[in-house]
Amino acid sequence: MAADDRLEDDELARRLREAHRRVRLLPAAEKERVSRRYVAICDLAKRDPERAAARLEAFLASLDGPLDTPREGENTHGD
C-alpha cells in the first residue's frame, strides 16, 4: 500500500468516527434509521473506500439538515 493510500484511509477512518459520534448523539427516534445507513457506509468502506467516502460526505451533510423526509415541503397539509 502506498503512503498516499494510507493517508486517504486514515482520513476516511477519521470521518467515519465523526459520523459515529454524531449518530450516537441522535434521539432514539431517528437513531435506528440513521444507524442502518451508517453501517451500510462502513461495510462499503471495506470494499470500495472511494465510493464510501462520497456516500459518507452525503450522509454527514444530511445530518446537518432536517432529519425528516426531504420532500416534506411538497406535501399538502394533512397528508
Beta strands, then each sheet from edge to edge (+ up, - down):
end
